[in-house]
Amino acid sequence: MTDLGKKEPDLEDLGAGLREPDGGPPRLGTVLWLRFIQPAGISKGAFARHTGIPPDEFSRILHGGRKLSLDRAQCIASATGTLTLQWLKVRDDRQAWEADQHNKLTIKTMNAFQRMQARPGPADSSMPQRGDASRPKRRGWKNGPNAGSAGSGGEPSGPQHGPA
């Protein structure tokens, strides 16, 4: 009990029992919708007006297009009878989980790259490599068997320019 005789709100986890389809902790919008907006039977716009947050900004927060700031967490906490800390925890739990997923992906990618580096590559195989003397030279118009000659005389073909 506080000096004012009010009971302090319970610091329960607002996202307890909720999971997103990706297996992570719930997003802020999921908690707001399932725990407060839908049970109250009000529209998102009406809830936004109740919090004092402009409806377009509230919609971006609800759908994950905007991060929840401290002052907006205070507005939501005031409107829902919860603590600001609870909303910041919902936000931070999701952000931490997403960071862990990114780190796992980065580690998985690095491990795959290291495995790829450890495999015997072309340099370890018996195939001739670029610059290898045993590799046959590529034949083309510049270094083919008839390069610089036309016919039997070894003279270049085509019109001659210059003094003859």
Residue pairs with C-beta under 8 A, 6 or more apart in sequence:
1 7
1 8
2 8
9 81
9 82
9 83
11 83
11 85
11 86
12 86
13 86
13 89
14 31
14 35
14 82
14 86
14 87
14 89
14 90
15 25
15 26
15 30
15 31
15 90
15 93
18 25
18 26
18 30
18 31
18 34
19 25
19 26
20 26
20 27
20 30
24 94
24 97
24 98
24 101
25 90
25 93
25 94
25 97
26 34
26 90
26 94
27 64
27 94
28 61
28 62
28 64
28 68
28 87
28 90
28 91
28 94
29 61
29 62
29 63
29 64
31 90
32 47
32 62
32 76
33 62
36 47
36 80
37 43
37 44
37 47
40 47
42 50
44 55
44 58
44 59
44 62
45 55
47 58
47 79
48 54
48 55
48 57
48 58
48 59
49 55
50 79
51 58
51 75
51 76
51 78
51 79
52 75
52 79
53 61
53 72
53 75
53 76
57 66
57 72
59 65
60 66
61 67
61 68
61 72
67 91
68 76
68 87
68 88
68 91
70 84
70 88
73 84
73 87
73 88
73 91
74 84
76 82
76 87
77 83
77 84
77 86
77 87
122 129
123 129
128 134
128 135
129 135
137 143
139 145
141 147
148 154
148 156
149 155
149 156
150 156
150 157
150 158
151 157
